């Protein structure tokens, strides 16, 4: 696998009620040819 897409939902709780206040989405991409997870020098 060379990339992953992630989503984050941020909620606030006020008086027992939950409310969605922010949403974020991003893509993480591997750099390099190694694939071992080790950083390249």
N, C-alpha and C positions, 0 to 999 in steps of 0.2 A: 504494500500500500504506500502511495506517495503523498497522499493528503487526506485531511479529515475536515469536515464541516461541523462546527459547534454552535449551539444556541444556548443563551442564558436568559432566564426570566427572573426579574427582581420584584418581590412582593413586599408590601408593608402591612403590618397588622395594627389595626386601630380599634380598640373597644371590641375585640373578638371578630371583627370583619377583616377579611384579607382583600387587598387591592393591588392589582398589577400596576407598577409605576415605571418600569423600563424593560426593554427587550434589546438584546444584542445578538449579533450573529457574525461569525468569522470563519475563515478558512486557514488551516495550518498546513504548510507545505514543507516536506523534507527537502533539504539542500544537500547535494553531493551524491556520489555514486555508491558509498559504502553500505548503507542500509543496516549497519550494526548498531546505530543509535549513539555511537561515539562521535564526539566533535572532531572535525578535521582541522589539522594545523595549517 
